[in-house]
């Protein structure tokens, strides 16, 4: 859980900027998106395999160039 306390003399904008950076570093947004809906195990496997195929195609295209 990301928590940022307002330091003395610090503006709210700076504190918000620190909070956003902390949330990004802790991958909280990615975790929320991952848990926002349920995937059956078979569907999860298909998505994982599709991403692997996409990565491999991209990698092979880069090697050709």
C-alpha positions in Angstrom: 0.0 0.0 0.0 1.5 3.3 -1.1 1.5 6.0 1.4 2.9 9.5 1.2 2.9 12.0 4.1 2.9 15.7 3.3 6.3 17.1 4.4 6.5 20.5 6.1 6.6 23.3 3.5 5.8 20.8 0.6 3.1 21.7 -1.9 0.3 19.3 -2.6 1.4 19.0 -6.2 4.8 17.7 -5.1 3.3 15.2 -2.7 0.9 14.0 -5.4 3.9 13.6 -7.8 5.8 11.5 -5.2 2.6 9.4 -4.6 2.2 8.7 -8.4 5.9 7.7 -8.6 5.6 5.4 -5.6 2.5 3.7 -7.0 4.2 3.2 -10.4 7.3 1.7 -8.7 5.2 -0.7 -6.7 3.2 -1.9 -9.8 -0.1 -1.3 -8.0 -1.9 -0.3 -11.2 -0.7 -3.4 -13.0 -1.9 -5.6 -10.1 -5.3 -3.9 -10.0 -5.8 -4.4 -13.7 -4.8 -8.1 -13.4 -7.4 -8.6 -10.6 -10.2 -6.6 -12.2 -11.8 -9.6 -13.9 -11.6 -13.4 -13.6 -10.0 -15.6 -16.3 -10.6 -19.3 -16.4 -7.3 -21.2 -16.3 -7.7 -22.3 -19.9 -8.3 -18.7 -21.0 -5.3 -17.5 -19.0 -3.1 -20.1 -20.7 -4.3 -19.0 -24.1 -3.6 -15.4 -23.3 -0.1 -16.2 -22.0 0.6 -18.3 -25.2 -0.6 -15.5 -27.4 1.6 -13.0 -25.7 4.6 -15.4 -26.1 3.9 -15.7 -29.8 3.7 -12.0 -30.2 7.0 -11.5 -28.4 8.7 -14.2 -30.5 7.4 -12.6 -33.8 8.7 -9.2 -32.6 12.0 -10.7 -31.7 12.4 -12.5 -35.0 11.6 -9.3 -36.9 14.3 -7.4 -35.0 16.9 -10.1 -35.7 16.2 -9.9 -39.5 16.8 -6.2 -39.6 
